[in-house]
Amino acid sequence: MKRSICIINGHPDASPEHFVPALADAYERGAREAGFEVSRIDIGSLPIDFLHNQSEFDTPPDMQIVGERGKLAAADHLVLTFPLWLGCMPARLKAFLEQLARNEFLLATTNDGAGWPAQKMKGKSARIIVTMGMPGFAYGTLFGGHSVKALEKGVLRISGFKPVRRTILGGVEAAGVPGRAKMLHKVEALGRRGV
């Protein structure tokens, strides 16, 4: 039985001309051609509020977010793609992840004092795909790749996703049309493999 995949296009702008949605399209195309079941979340088209306090975090999100997290609940594999903005994920994507996690959807912290939170996403894998203007090696070597590490460890792994793989696509603008075409081909190949 083929795995099911949930793709999150984490670009905050719903306009389709950005490179991040093109990457999500490429992954989806490859996955569908290989016979995977695919669902998709485009955060740019969702109404997303910022959380203000712990009591909001402890309550369920609105029904539209509940519907979107049903896609993740049904998936075996998560693909999260976004542009690096000011060294981090865009604020709208972070707000979406916080909304998604509300009411112990990703992990349960009320586990009767057992210490470690209960990981609600066990059995699922994930891939993070990040685009940036700077060269990818500079992001990892000079800047330490901290924002991707925080997402990988502080959101995905702690929730039970394993393995969590990453694809860093640097120098997107400088790559020009031929370079971006190679990046799209690479991501489509990942989709065909479902990893």
PEBELGI-V523244 format. One record per backbone hydrogen bond with DSSP energy under -1.0 kcal/mol. CO is the residue of the C=O (numbers start at 0). NH is the residue of the N-H. E is the energy in kcal/mol with one decimal. If there is no record, write none. Layout:
BEGIN
((CO:NH:E) (CO:NH:E))
END
This chain:
BEGIN
((3:75:-2.2) (3:76:-1.6) (4:38:-2.6) (5:78:-2.7) (6:40:-2.8) (7:9:-1.0) (7:80:-2.4) (8:42:-1.8) (17:21:-1.0) (18:22:-2.1) (19:23:-2.3) (20:24:-2.5) (21:25:-2.3) (22:26:-2.7) (23:27:-2.4) (24:28:-2.9) (25:29:-2.4) (26:30:-2.6) (27:31:-2.8) (28:32:-2.4) (29:33:-1.5) (30:35:-2.5) (31:34:-1.4) (36:4:-2.9) (38:6:-2.6) (40:8:-3.0) (41:44:-1.6) (42:45:-1.5) (52:56:-1.6) (53:57:-1.9) (55:58:-1.2) (56:102:-2.7) (61:65:-2.1) (62:66:-2.3) (63:67:-1.8) (64:68:-2.7) (65:69:-1.2) (67:71:-1.0) (68:72:-2.4) (69:73:-1.7) (75:124:-2.0) (76:5:-2.8) (77:126:-2.3) (78:7:-3.5) (79:128:-2.8) (80:9:-3.3) (81:130:-2.0) (84:87:-2.2) (87:84:-3.3) (89:93:-2.0) (90:94:-2.6) (91:95:-2.0) (92:96:-2.6) (93:97:-2.2) (94:98:-2.4) (95:99:-3.0) (96:100:-2.1) (100:104:-1.1) (105:119:-2.0) (107:117:-2.6) (108:110:-1.3) (110:113:-1.3) (113:115:-1.1) (117:107:-2.4) (120:123:-1.8) (123:161:-2.9) (124:77:-2.4) (125:164:-2.8) (126:79:-2.8) (127:166:-2.9) (128:81:-2.2) (129:168:-3.3) (130:83:-3.0) (131:171:-2.2) (133:170:-1.8) (134:138:-1.7) (135:139:-2.1) (136:140:-3.3) (137:141:-1.3) (137:142:-1.6) (138:144:-2.0) (144:148:-2.2) (145:149:-2.7) (146:150:-2.0) (147:151:-3.0) (148:152:-3.0) (149:153:-2.3) (150:154:-1.2) (150:155:-2.5) (151:156:-3.1) (152:157:-1.1) (155:160:-2.0) (156:159:-1.4) (158:120:-3.0) (162:125:-2.4) (164:127:-2.7) (166:129:-2.4) (168:131:-1.7) (170:174:-1.8) (172:175:-1.2) (174:178:-1.6) (175:179:-2.4) (176:180:-2.1) (177:181:-1.7) (178:182:-1.8) (179:183:-2.5) (180:184:-2.3) (181:185:-2.4) (182:186:-2.3) (183:187:-2.5) (184:188:-2.1) (185:189:-1.6) (186:190:-2.1) (187:191:-2.1) (188:192:-1.4) (189:193:-1.1) (189:194:-1.8))
END
